[in-house]
Amino acid sequence: MGTEEDKKLIIENLKAKTTKTKFYLHDFNKMFPEKRPREVSKLVNGMVTEGILEYWSSGSTTMIGLKGAGLQHGVEENEE
């Protein structure tokens, strides 16, 4: 699979999840069992840099999700 196909697979998988919007990095590793974790990490970090994905932190853990998805975005927009 090429990088663009990998990105498309990640986006489709995240959009298919209706009850969860944020994921741990190891969840992305499960999408690509044939790739080394470092390769998946570089792909995900690249998608964050491009603005497709975003990091979310609770203070004790960091999760990753589609940019603009999730309940916190509605709350943050109302606070401004």
N, CA, C and O atoms as a Maestro MAE file, in Angstrom:
{
 s_m_m2io_version
 :::
 2.0.0
}

f_m_ct {
 s_m_title
 :::
 protein
 m_atom[320] {
  # First column is atom index #
  i_m_mmod_type
  r_m_x_coord
  r_m_y_coord
  r_m_z_coord
  i_m_residue_number
  s_m_chain_name
  s_m_pdb_residue_name
  s_m_pdb_atom_name
  i_m_atomic_number
  :::
  1 25 0.836 -1.191 0.000 1 A "MET " " N  " 7
  2 3 0.000 0.000 0.000 1 A "MET " " CA " 6
  3 2 0.872 1.242 0.000 1 A "MET " " C  " 6
  4 15 1.901 1.286 0.674 1 A "MET " " O  " 8
  5 25 0.470 2.234 -0.742 2 A "GLY " " N  " 7
  6 3 1.188 3.494 -0.763 2 A "GLY " " CA " 6
  7 2 0.700 4.419 0.332 2 A "GLY " " C  " 6
  8 15 -0.287 4.130 1.009 2 A "GLY " " O  " 8
  9 25 1.382 5.512 0.500 3 A "THR " " N  " 7
  10 3 1.055 6.454 1.563 3 A "THR " " CA " 6
  11 2 -0.354 7.013 1.415 3 A "THR " " C  " 6
  12 15 -1.088 7.093 2.400 3 A "THR " " O  " 8
  13 25 -0.744 7.401 0.207 4 A "GLU " " N  " 7
  14 3 -2.086 7.962 0.010 4 A "GLU " " CA " 6
  15 2 -3.170 6.941 0.324 4 A "GLU " " C  " 6
  16 15 -4.200 7.287 0.902 4 A "GLU " " O  " 8
  17 25 -2.947 5.680 -0.054 5 A "GLU " " N  " 7
  18 3 -3.913 4.627 0.255 5 A "GLU " " CA " 6
  19 2 -3.985 4.395 1.760 5 A "GLU " " C  " 6
  20 15 -5.061 4.156 2.309 5 A "GLU " " O  " 8
  21 25 -2.822 4.468 2.426 6 A "ASP " " N  " 7
  22 3 -2.778 4.302 3.883 6 A "ASP " " CA " 6
  23 2 -3.567 5.418 4.574 6 A "ASP " " C  " 6
  24 15 -4.324 5.168 5.511 6 A "ASP " " O  " 8
  25 25 -3.379 6.639 4.101 7 A "LYS " " N  " 7
  26 3 -4.102 7.778 4.681 7 A "LYS " " CA " 6
  27 2 -5.598 7.607 4.488 7 A "LYS " " C  " 6
  28 15 -6.380 7.861 5.404 7 A "LYS " " O  " 8
  29 25 -5.994 7.178 3.305 8 A "LYS " " N  " 7
  30 3 -7.415 6.972 3.015 8 A "LYS " " CA " 6
  31 2 -7.994 5.895 3.929 8 A "LYS " " C  " 6
  32 15 -9.115 6.035 4.417 8 A "LYS " " O  " 8
  33 25 -7.237 4.821 4.162 9 A "LEU " " N  " 7
  34 3 -7.686 3.748 5.051 9 A "LEU " " CA " 6
  35 2 -7.881 4.272 6.475 9 A "LEU " " C  " 6
  36 15 -8.869 3.937 7.129 9 A "LEU " " O  " 8
  37 25 -6.952 5.084 6.952 10 A "ILE " " N  " 7
  38 3 -7.073 5.651 8.300 10 A "ILE " " CA " 6
  39 2 -8.327 6.522 8.399 10 A "ILE " " C  " 6
  40 15 -9.106 6.384 9.343 10 A "ILE " " O  " 8
  41 25 -8.521 7.405 7.442 11 A "ILE " " N  " 7
  42 3 -9.675 8.305 7.466 11 A "ILE " " CA " 6
  43 2 -10.978 7.509 7.431 11 A "ILE " " C  " 6
  44 15 -11.901 7.798 8.192 11 A "ILE " " O  " 8
  45 25 -11.058 6.518 6.559 12 A "GLU " " N  " 7
  46 3 -12.265 5.700 6.464 12 A "GLU " " CA " 6
  47 2 -12.538 4.959 7.767 12 A "GLU " " C  " 6
  48 15 -13.683 4.883 8.213 12 A "GLU " " O  " 8
  49 25 -11.483 4.411 8.380 13 A "ASN " " N  " 7
  50 3 -11.647 3.695 9.649 13 A "ASN " " CA " 6
  51 2 -12.124 4.624 10.751 13 A "ASN " " C  " 6
  52 15 -12.993 4.250 11.540 13 A "ASN " " O  " 8
  53 25 -11.576 5.821 10.819 14 A "LEU " " N  " 7
  54 3 -11.973 6.755 11.870 14 A "LEU " " CA " 6
  55 2 -13.402 7.248 11.661 14 A "LEU " " C  " 6
  56 15 -14.150 7.403 12.627 14 A "LEU " " O  " 8
  57 25 -13.785 7.493 10.420 15 A "LYS " " N  " 7
  58 3 -15.152 7.945 10.138 15 A "LYS " " CA " 6
  59 2 -16.176 6.847 10.405 15 A "LYS " " C  " 6
  60 15 -17.327 7.140 10.727 15 A "LYS " " O  " 8
  61 25 -15.767 5.584 10.273 16 A "ALA " " N  " 7
  62 3 -16.671 4.457 10.493 16 A "ALA " " CA " 6
  63 2 -16.987 4.253 11.978 16 A "ALA " " C  " 6
  64 15 -18.004 3.651 12.323 16 A "ALA " " O  " 8
  65 25 -16.121 4.751 12.843 17 A "LYS " " N  " 7
  66 3 -16.333 4.618 14.295 17 A "LYS " " CA " 6
  67 2 -17.312 5.695 14.739 17 A "LYS " " C  " 6
  68 15 -16.981 6.881 14.732 17 A "LYS " " O  " 8
  69 25 -18.511 5.288 15.122 18 A "THR " " N  " 7
  70 3 -19.529 6.272 15.481 18 A "THR " " CA " 6
  71 2 -19.555 6.597 16.966 18 A "THR " " C  " 6
  72 15 -20.075 7.644 17.353 18 A "THR " " O  " 8
  73 25 -19.009 5.729 17.806 19 A "THR " " N  " 7
  74 3 -19.088 5.976 19.242 19 A "THR " " CA " 6
  75 2 -17.777 6.489 19.833 19 A "THR " " C  " 6
  76 15 -17.740 6.897 20.994 19 A "THR " " O  " 8
  77 25 -16.719 6.472 19.057 20 A "LYS " " N  " 7
  78 3 -15.406 6.871 19.570 20 A "LYS " " CA " 6
  79 2 -14.743 7.784 18.546 20 A "LYS " " C  " 6
  80 15 -14.742 7.483 17.353 20 A "LYS " " O  " 8
  81 25 -14.176 8.903 19.011 21 A "THR " " N  " 7
  82 3 -13.546 9.841 18.081 21 A "THR " " CA " 6
  83 2 -12.050 9.993 18.306 21 A "THR " " C  " 6
  84 15 -11.360 10.553 17.454 21 A "THR " " O  " 8
  85 25 -11.534 9.514 19.418 22 A "LYS " " N  " 7
  86 3 -10.100 9.643 19.721 22 A "LYS " " CA " 6
  87 2 -9.511 8.254 19.950 22 A "LYS " " C  " 6
  88 15 -10.146 7.387 20.550 22 A "LYS " " O  " 8
  89 25 -8.280 8.059 19.460 23 A "PHE " " N  " 7
  90 3 -7.660 6.748 19.501 23 A "PHE " " CA " 6
  91 2 -6.211 6.847 19.947 23 A "PHE " " C  " 6
  92 15 -5.549 7.867 19.755 23 A "PHE " " O  " 8
  93 25 -5.732 5.759 20.550 24 A "TYR " " N  " 7
  94 3 -4.325 5.654 20.923 24 A "TYR " " CA " 6
  95 2 -3.518 5.278 19.686 24 A "TYR " " C  " 6
  96 15 -4.065 4.744 18.721 24 A "TYR " " O  " 8
  97 25 -2.236 5.553 19.717 25 A "LEU " " N  " 7
  98 3 -1.376 5.213 18.591 25 A "LEU " " CA " 6
  99 2 -1.408 3.708 18.314 25 A "LEU " " C  " 6
  100 15 -1.360 3.296 17.155 25 A "LEU " " O  " 8
  101 25 -1.487 2.886 19.357 26 A "HIS " " N  " 7
  102 3 -1.502 1.435 19.132 26 A "HIS " " CA " 6
  103 2 -2.749 0.991 18.365 26 A "HIS " " C  " 6
  104 15 -2.734 -0.070 17.741 26 A "HIS " " O  " 8
  105 25 -3.829 1.780 18.395 27 A "ASP " " N  " 7
  106 3 -5.013 1.461 17.589 27 A "ASP " " CA " 6
  107 2 -4.691 1.601 16.095 27 A "ASP " " C  " 6
  108 15 -5.199 0.836 15.275 27 A "ASP " " O  " 8
  109 25 -3.862 2.563 15.752 28 A "PHE " " N  " 7
  110 3 -3.457 2.739 14.360 28 A "PHE " " CA " 6
  111 2 -2.519 1.615 13.935 28 A "PHE " " C  " 6
  112 15 -2.547 1.189 12.780 28 A "PHE " " O  " 8
  113 25 -1.687 1.132 14.857 29 A "ASN " " N  " 7
  114 3 -0.799 0.014 14.543 29 A "ASN " " CA " 6
  115 2 -1.603 -1.223 14.159 29 A "ASN " " C  " 6
  116 15 -1.167 -2.001 13.311 29 A "ASN " " O  " 8
  117 25 -2.770 -1.415 14.769 30 A "LYS " " N  " 7
  118 3 -3.614 -2.565 14.460 30 A "LYS " " CA " 6
  119 2 -4.175 -2.490 13.037 30 A "LYS " " C  " 6
  120 15 -4.487 -3.522 12.443 30 A "LYS " " O  " 8
  121 25 -4.304 -1.290 12.491 31 A "MET " " N  " 7
  122 3 -4.803 -1.134 11.123 31 A "MET " " CA " 6
  123 2 -3.771 -1.614 10.100 31 A "MET " " C  " 6
  124 15 -4.122 -1.988 8.981 31 A "MET " " O  " 8
  125 25 -2.493 -1.600 10.497 32 A "PHE " " N  " 7
  126 3 -1.405 -1.953 9.592 32 A "PHE " " CA " 6
  127 2 -0.500 -3.006 10.230 32 A "PHE " " C  " 6
  128 15 0.641 -2.704 10.579 32 A "PHE " " O  " 8
  129 25 -0.989 -4.228 10.388 33 A "PRO " " N  " 7
  130 3 -0.169 -5.254 11.063 33 A "PRO " " CA " 6
  131 2 1.118 -5.598 10.314 33 A "PRO " " C  " 6
  132 15 2.058 -6.126 10.909 33 A "PRO " " O  " 8
  133 25 1.165 -5.302 9.017 34 A "GLU " " N  " 7
  134 3 2.355 -5.615 8.233 34 A "GLU " " CA " 6
  135 2 3.440 -4.544 8.357 34 A "GLU " " C  " 6
  136 15 4.572 -4.764 7.926 34 A "GLU " " O  " 8
  137 25 3.110 -3.394 8.937 35 A "LYS " " N  " 7
  138 3 4.076 -2.304 9.083 35 A "LYS " " CA " 6
  139 2 4.653 -2.284 10.495 35 A "LYS " " C  " 6
  140 15 4.013 -2.711 11.457 35 A "LYS " " O  " 8
  141 25 5.873 -1.779 10.590 36 A "ARG " " N  " 7
  142 3 6.489 -1.604 11.898 36 A "ARG " " CA " 6
  143 2 5.821 -0.415 12.598 36 A "ARG " " C  " 6
  144 15 5.381 0.519 11.927 36 A "ARG " " O  " 8
  145 25 5.739 -0.431 13.914 37 A "PRO " " N  " 7
  146 3 5.116 0.679 14.650 37 A "PRO " " CA " 6
  147 2 5.713 2.046 14.311 37 A "PRO " " C  " 6
  148 15 4.988 3.040 14.271 37 A "PRO " " O  " 8
  149 25 7.009 2.107 14.069 38 A "ARG " " N  " 7
  150 3 7.648 3.383 13.740 38 A "ARG " " CA " 6
  151 2 7.124 3.935 12.415 38 A "ARG " " C  " 6
  152 15 6.944 5.145 12.278 38 A "ARG " " O  " 8
  153 25 6.879 3.060 11.444 39 A "GLU " " N  " 7
  154 3 6.335 3.490 10.153 39 A "GLU " " CA " 6
  155 2 4.933 4.079 10.320 39 A "GLU " " C  " 6
  156 15 4.598 5.101 9.722 39 A "GLU " " O  " 8
  157 25 4.130 3.417 11.138 40 A "VAL " " N  " 7
  158 3 2.766 3.894 11.385 40 A "VAL " " CA " 6
  159 2 2.807 5.224 12.121 40 A "VAL " " C  " 6
  160 15 2.034 6.131 11.812 40 A "VAL " " O  " 8
  161 25 3.703 5.343 13.090 41 A "SER " " N  " 7
  162 3 3.846 6.584 13.839 41 A "SER " " CA " 6
  163 2 4.209 7.737 12.906 41 A "SER " " C  " 6
  164 15 3.651 8.827 13.031 41 A "SER " " O  " 8
  165 25 5.132 7.516 11.979 42 A "LYS " " N  " 7
  166 3 5.528 8.559 11.035 42 A "LYS " " CA " 6
  167 2 4.357 8.952 10.137 42 A "LYS " " C  " 6
  168 15 4.178 10.131 9.831 42 A "LYS " " O  " 8
  169 25 3.559 7.968 9.715 43 A "LEU " " N  " 7
  170 3 2.391 8.242 8.879 43 A "LEU " " CA " 6
  171 2 1.377 9.096 9.636 43 A "LEU " " C  " 6
  172 15 0.883 10.093 9.109 43 A "LEU " " O  " 8
  173 25 1.070 8.704 10.870 44 A "VAL " " N  " 7
  174 3 0.099 9.437 11.684 44 A "VAL " " CA " 6
  175 2 0.611 10.847 11.992 44 A "VAL " " C  " 6
  176 15 -0.146 11.812 11.881 44 A "VAL " " O  " 8
  177 25 1.878 10.979 12.374 45 A "ASN " " N  " 7
  178 3 2.449 12.300 12.654 45 A "ASN " " CA " 6
  179 2 2.415 13.187 11.417 45 A "ASN " " C  " 6
  180 15 2.177 14.390 11.521 45 A "ASN " " O  " 8
  181 25 2.651 12.605 10.257 46 A "GLY " " N  " 7
  182 3 2.564 13.362 9.008 46 A "GLY " " CA " 6
  183 2 1.154 13.864 8.750 46 A "GLY " " C  " 6
  184 15 0.963 14.977 8.261 46 A "GLY " " O  " 8
  185 25 0.169 13.043 9.078 47 A "MET " " N  " 7
  186 3 -1.230 13.446 8.900 47 A "MET " " CA " 6
  187 2 -1.611 14.554 9.880 47 A "MET " " C  " 6
  188 15 -2.440 15.405 9.558 47 A "MET " " O  " 8
  189 25 -1.017 14.550 11.062 48 A "VAL " " N  " 7
  190 3 -1.236 15.634 12.023 48 A "VAL " " CA " 6
  191 2 -0.626 16.924 11.471 48 A "VAL " " C  " 6
  192 15 -1.248 17.985 11.539 48 A "VAL " " O  " 8
  193 25 0.571 16.835 10.932 49 A "THR " " N  " 7
  194 3 1.247 17.993 10.351 49 A "THR " " CA " 6
  195 2 0.435 18.579 9.189 49 A "THR " " C  " 6
  196 15 0.373 19.797 9.020 49 A "THR " " O  " 8
  197 25 -0.182 17.708 8.399 50 A "GLU " " N  " 7
  198 3 -0.996 18.150 7.264 50 A "GLU " " CA " 6
  199 2 -2.344 18.727 7.701 50 A "GLU " " C  " 6
  200 15 -3.031 19.364 6.903 50 A "GLU " " O  " 8
  201 25 -2.723 18.512 8.947 51 A "GLY " " N  " 7
  202 3 -3.994 19.029 9.442 51 A "GLY " " CA " 6
  203 2 -5.161 18.087 9.239 51 A "GLY " " C  " 6
  204 15 -6.312 18.496 9.390 51 A "GLY " " O  " 8
  205 25 -4.896 16.839 8.902 52 A "ILE " " N  " 7
  206 3 -5.956 15.846 8.725 52 A "ILE " " CA " 6
  207 2 -6.362 15.277 10.075 52 A "ILE " " C  " 6
  208 15 -7.547 15.111 10.364 52 A "ILE " " O  " 8
  209 25 -5.364 14.980 10.896 53 A "LEU " " N  " 7
  210 3 -5.588 14.453 12.246 53 A "LEU " " CA " 6
  211 2 -5.120 15.489 13.247 53 A "LEU " " C  " 6
  212 15 -4.433 16.447 12.894 53 A "LEU " " O  " 8
  213 25 -5.500 15.284 14.510 54 A "GLU " " N  " 7
  214 3 -5.038 16.170 15.572 54 A "GLU " " CA " 6
  215 2 -4.803 15.374 16.838 54 A "GLU " " C  " 6
  216 15 -5.411 14.327 17.061 54 A "GLU " " O  " 8
  217 25 -3.907 15.893 17.661 55 A "TYR " " N  " 7
  218 3 -3.650 15.306 18.966 55 A "TYR " " CA " 6
  219 2 -4.652 15.863 19.959 55 A "TYR " " C  " 6
  220 15 -5.105 17.001 19.836 55 A "TYR " " O  " 8
  221 25 -4.993 15.042 20.949 56 A "TRP " " N  " 7
  222 3 -5.836 15.468 22.045 56 A "TRP " " CA " 6
  223 2 -5.212 14.917 23.317 56 A "TRP " " C  " 6
  224 15 -4.856 13.739 23.372 56 A "TRP " " O  " 8
  225 25 -5.077 15.744 24.327 57 A "SER " " N  " 7
  226 3 -4.457 15.306 25.566 57 A "SER " " CA " 6
  227 2 -5.369 15.563 26.749 57 A "SER " " C  " 6
  228 15 -5.978 16.625 26.868 57 A "SER " " O  " 8
  229 25 -5.450 14.570 27.618 58 A "SER " " N  " 7
  230 3 -6.210 14.727 28.852 58 A "SER " " CA " 6
  231 2 -5.305 15.224 29.970 58 A "SER " " C  " 6
  232 15 -5.769 15.499 31.077 58 A "SER " " O  " 8
  233 25 -4.041 15.336 29.685 59 A "GLY " " N  " 7
  234 3 -3.061 15.708 30.698 59 A "GLY " " CA " 6
  235 2 -2.221 14.507 31.087 59 A "GLY " " C  " 6
  236 15 -1.045 14.650 31.418 59 A "GLY " " O  " 8
  237 25 -2.815 13.327 31.051 60 A "SER " " N  " 7
  238 3 -2.060 12.129 31.399 60 A "SER " " CA " 6
  239 2 -1.858 11.196 30.215 60 A "SER " " C  " 6
  240 15 -1.013 10.302 30.263 60 A "SER " " O  " 8
  241 25 -2.619 11.396 29.165 61 A "THR " " N  " 7
  242 3 -2.487 10.556 27.980 61 A "THR " " CA " 6
  243 2 -2.756 11.377 26.728 61 A "THR " " C  " 6
  244 15 -3.476 12.375 26.768 61 A "THR " " O  " 8
  245 25 -2.181 10.954 25.640 62 A "THR " " N  " 7
  246 3 -2.386 11.640 24.360 62 A "THR " " CA " 6
  247 2 -3.095 10.699 23.406 62 A "THR " " C  " 6
  248 15 -2.722 9.535 23.261 62 A "THR " " O  " 8
  249 25 -4.119 11.223 22.763 63 A "MET " " N  " 7
  250 3 -4.872 10.443 21.793 63 A "MET " " CA " 6
  251 2 -4.891 11.203 20.471 63 A "MET " " C  " 6
  252 15 -4.508 12.371 20.405 63 A "MET " " O  " 8
  253 25 -5.339 10.527 19.427 64 A "ILE " " N  " 7
  254 3 -5.341 11.101 18.091 64 A "ILE " " CA " 6
  255 2 -6.701 10.888 17.465 64 A "ILE " " C  " 6
  256 15 -7.300 9.825 17.624 64 A "ILE " " O  " 8
  257 25 -7.199 11.894 16.749 65 A "GLY " " N  " 7
  258 3 -8.479 11.767 16.073 65 A "GLY " " CA " 6
  259 2 -8.535 12.667 14.856 65 A "GLY " " C  " 6
  260 15 -7.617 13.445 14.596 65 A "GLY " " O  " 8
  261 25 -9.625 12.551 14.113 66 A "LEU " " N  " 7
  262 3 -9.829 13.425 12.961 66 A "LEU " " CA " 6
  263 2 -9.958 14.864 13.438 66 A "LEU " " C  " 6
  264 15 -10.610 15.130 14.448 66 A "LEU " " O  " 8
  265 25 -9.357 15.769 12.736 67 A "LYS " " N  " 7
  266 3 -9.411 17.182 13.110 67 A "LYS " " CA " 6
  267 2 -10.862 17.656 13.059 67 A "LYS " " C  " 6
  268 15 -11.551 17.461 12.059 67 A "LYS " " O  " 8
  269 25 -11.317 18.278 14.144 68 A "GLY " " N  " 7
  270 3 -12.667 18.811 14.217 68 A "GLY " " CA " 6
  271 2 -13.717 17.825 14.669 68 A "GLY " " C  " 6
  272 15 -14.883 18.193 14.809 68 A "GLY " " O  " 8
  273 25 -13.337 16.579 14.900 69 A "ALA " " N  " 7
  274 3 -14.310 15.573 15.340 69 A "ALA " " CA " 6
  275 2 -14.266 15.435 16.856 69 A "ALA " " C  " 6
  276 15 -13.208 15.561 17.474 69 A "ALA " " O  " 8
  277 25 -15.411 15.179 17.434 70 A "GLY " " N  " 7
  278 3 -15.465 14.934 18.871 70 A "GLY " " CA " 6
  279 2 -16.251 15.991 19.608 70 A "GLY " " C  " 6
  280 15 -16.442 17.104 19.118 70 A "GLY " " O  " 8
  281 25 -16.700 15.632 20.782 71 A "LEU " " N  " 7
  282 3 -17.537 16.515 21.583 71 A "LEU " " CA " 6
  283 2 -16.818 17.773 22.045 71 A "LEU " " C  " 6
  284 15 -17.442 18.829 22.148 71 A "LEU " " O  " 8
  285 25 -15.524 17.687 22.326 72 A "GLN " " N  " 7
  286 3 -14.805 18.844 22.858 72 A "GLN " " CA " 6
  287 2 -14.820 20.010 21.886 72 A "GLN " " C  " 6
  288 15 -14.711 21.156 22.323 72 A "GLN " " O  " 8
  289 25 -14.949 19.771 20.595 73 A "HIS " " N  " 7
  290 3 -14.939 20.873 19.628 73 A "HIS " " CA " 6
  291 2 -16.191 21.730 19.768 73 A "HIS " " C  " 6
  292 15 -16.107 22.950 19.624 73 A "HIS " " O  " 8
  293 25 -17.324 21.146 20.037 74 A "GLY " " N  " 7
  294 3 -18.535 21.916 20.270 74 A "GLY " " CA " 6
  295 2 -18.432 22.748 21.519 74 A "GLY " " C  " 6
  296 15 -18.906 23.884 21.541 74 A "GLY " " O  " 8
  297 25 -17.832 22.223 22.554 75 A "VAL " " N  " 7
  298 3 -17.653 22.942 23.813 75 A "VAL " " CA " 6
  299 2 -16.668 24.084 23.624 75 A "VAL " " C  " 6
  300 15 -16.929 25.200 24.073 75 A "VAL " " O  " 8
  301 25 -15.541 23.828 22.970 76 A "GLU " " N  " 7
  302 3 -14.526 24.850 22.777 76 A "GLU " " CA " 6
  303 2 -15.042 26.011 21.936 76 A "GLU " " C  " 6
  304 15 -14.715 27.165 22.212 76 A "GLU " " O  " 8
  305 25 -15.839 25.722 20.922 77 A "GLU " " N  " 7
  306 3 -16.370 26.772 20.076 77 A "GLU " " CA " 6
  307 2 -17.347 27.671 20.832 77 A "GLU " " C  " 6
  308 15 -17.411 28.874 20.578 77 A "GLU " " O  " 8
  309 25 -18.108 27.089 21.762 78 A "ASN " " N  " 7
  310 3 -19.074 27.867 22.538 78 A "ASN " " CA " 6
  311 2 -18.408 28.737 23.590 78 A "ASN " " C  " 6
  312 15 -18.993 29.725 24.035 78 A "ASN " " O  " 8
  313 25 -17.194 28.387 23.996 79 A "GLU " " N  " 7
  314 3 -16.495 29.141 25.029 79 A "GLU " " CA " 6
  315 2 -15.856 30.414 24.474 79 A "GLU " " C  " 6
  316 15 -15.578 31.338 25.238 79 A "GLU " " O  " 8
  317 25 -15.622 30.482 23.190 80 A "GLU " " N  " 7
  318 3 -14.917 31.637 22.604 80 A "GLU " " CA " 6
  319 2 -15.754 32.856 22.535 80 A "GLU " " C  " 6
  320 15 -15.291 33.896 22.068 80 A "GLU " " O  " 8
  :::
 }
 m_bond[319] {
  # First column is bond index #
  i_m_from
  i_m_to
  i_m_order
  :::
  1 1 2 1
  2 2 3 1
  3 3 4 2
  4 3 5 1
  5 5 6 1
  6 6 7 1
  7 7 8 2
  8 7 9 1
  9 9 10 1
  10 10 11 1
  11 11 12 2
  12 11 13 1
  13 13 14 1
  14 14 15 1
  15 15 16 2
  16 15 17 1
  17 17 18 1
  18 18 19 1
  19 19 20 2
  20 19 21 1
  21 21 22 1
  22 22 23 1
  23 23 24 2
  24 23 25 1
  25 25 26 1
  26 26 27 1
  27 27 28 2
  28 27 29 1
  29 29 30 1
  30 30 31 1
  31 31 32 2
  32 31 33 1
  33 33 34 1
  34 34 35 1
  35 35 36 2
  36 35 37 1
  37 37 38 1
  38 38 39 1
  39 39 40 2
  40 39 41 1
  41 41 42 1
  42 42 43 1
  43 43 44 2
  44 43 45 1
  45 45 46 1
  46 46 47 1
  47 47 48 2
  48 47 49 1
  49 49 50 1
  50 50 51 1
  51 51 52 2
  52 51 53 1
  53 53 54 1
  54 54 55 1
  55 55 56 2
  56 55 57 1
  57 57 58 1
  58 58 59 1
  59 59 60 2
  60 59 61 1
  61 61 62 1
  62 62 63 1
  63 63 64 2
  64 63 65 1
  65 65 66 1
  66 66 67 1
  67 67 68 2
  68 67 69 1
  69 69 70 1
  70 70 71 1
  71 71 72 2
  72 71 73 1
  73 73 74 1
  74 74 75 1
  75 75 76 2
  76 75 77 1
  77 77 78 1
  78 78 79 1
  79 79 80 2
  80 79 81 1
  81 81 82 1
  82 82 83 1
  83 83 84 2
  84 83 85 1
  85 85 86 1
  86 86 87 1
  87 87 88 2
  88 87 89 1
  89 89 90 1
  90 90 91 1
  91 91 92 2
  92 91 93 1
  93 93 94 1
  94 94 95 1
  95 95 96 2
  96 95 97 1
  97 97 98 1
  98 98 99 1
  99 99 100 2
  100 99 101 1
  101 101 102 1
  102 102 103 1
  103 103 104 2
  104 103 105 1
  105 105 106 1
  106 106 107 1
  107 107 108 2
  108 107 109 1
  109 109 110 1
  110 110 111 1
  111 111 112 2
  112 111 113 1
  113 113 114 1
  114 114 115 1
  115 115 116 2
  116 115 117 1
  117 117 118 1
  118 118 119 1
  119 119 120 2
  120 119 121 1
  121 121 122 1
  122 122 123 1
  123 123 124 2
  124 123 125 1
  125 125 126 1
  126 126 127 1
  127 127 128 2
  128 127 129 1
  129 129 130 1
  130 130 131 1
  131 131 132 2
  132 131 133 1
  133 133 134 1
  134 134 135 1
  135 135 136 2
  136 135 137 1
  137 137 138 1
  138 138 139 1
  139 139 140 2
  140 139 141 1
  141 141 142 1
  142 142 143 1
  143 143 144 2
  144 143 145 1
  145 145 146 1
  146 146 147 1
  147 147 148 2
  148 147 149 1
  149 149 150 1
  150 150 151 1
  151 151 152 2
  152 151 153 1
  153 153 154 1
  154 154 155 1
  155 155 156 2
  156 155 157 1
  157 157 158 1
  158 158 159 1
  159 159 160 2
  160 159 161 1
  161 161 162 1
  162 162 163 1
  163 163 164 2
  164 163 165 1
  165 165 166 1
  166 166 167 1
  167 167 168 2
  168 167 169 1
  169 169 170 1
  170 170 171 1
  171 171 172 2
  172 171 173 1
  173 173 174 1
  174 174 175 1
  175 175 176 2
  176 175 177 1
  177 177 178 1
  178 178 179 1
  179 179 180 2
  180 179 181 1
  181 181 182 1
  182 182 183 1
  183 183 184 2
  184 183 185 1
  185 185 186 1
  186 186 187 1
  187 187 188 2
  188 187 189 1
  189 189 190 1
  190 190 191 1
  191 191 192 2
  192 191 193 1
  193 193 194 1
  194 194 195 1
  195 195 196 2
  196 195 197 1
  197 197 198 1
  198 198 199 1
  199 199 200 2
  200 199 201 1
  201 201 202 1
  202 202 203 1
  203 203 204 2
  204 203 205 1
  205 205 206 1
  206 206 207 1
  207 207 208 2
  208 207 209 1
  209 209 210 1
  210 210 211 1
  211 211 212 2
  212 211 213 1
  213 213 214 1
  214 214 215 1
  215 215 216 2
  216 215 217 1
  217 217 218 1
  218 218 219 1
  219 219 220 2
  220 219 221 1
  221 221 222 1
  222 222 223 1
  223 223 224 2
  224 223 225 1
  225 225 226 1
  226 226 227 1
  227 227 228 2
  228 227 229 1
  229 229 230 1
  230 230 231 1
  231 231 232 2
  232 231 233 1
  233 233 234 1
  234 234 235 1
  235 235 236 2
  236 235 237 1
  237 237 238 1
  238 238 239 1
  239 239 240 2
  240 239 241 1
  241 241 242 1
  242 242 243 1
  243 243 244 2
  244 243 245 1
  245 245 246 1
  246 246 247 1
  247 247 248 2
  248 247 249 1
  249 249 250 1
  250 250 251 1
  251 251 252 2
  252 251 253 1
  253 253 254 1
  254 254 255 1
  255 255 256 2
  256 255 257 1
  257 257 258 1
  258 258 259 1
  259 259 260 2
  260 259 261 1
  261 261 262 1
  262 262 263 1
  263 263 264 2
  264 263 265 1
  265 265 266 1
  266 266 267 1
  267 267 268 2
  268 267 269 1
  269 269 270 1
  270 270 271 1
  271 271 272 2
  272 271 273 1
  273 273 274 1
  274 274 275 1
  275 275 276 2
  276 275 277 1
  277 277 278 1
  278 278 279 1
  279 279 280 2
  280 279 281 1
  281 281 282 1
  282 282 283 1
  283 283 284 2
  284 283 285 1
  285 285 286 1
  286 286 287 1
  287 287 288 2
  288 287 289 1
  289 289 290 1
  290 290 291 1
  291 291 292 2
  292 291 293 1
  293 293 294 1
  294 294 295 1
  295 295 296 2
  296 295 297 1
  297 297 298 1
  298 298 299 1
  299 299 300 2
  300 299 301 1
  301 301 302 1
  302 302 303 1
  303 303 304 2
  304 303 305 1
  305 305 306 1
  306 306 307 1
  307 307 308 2
  308 307 309 1
  309 309 310 1
  310 310 311 1
  311 311 312 2
  312 311 313 1
  313 313 314 1
  314 314 315 1
  315 315 316 2
  316 315 317 1
  317 317 318 1
  318 318 319 1
  319 319 320 2
  :::
 }
}
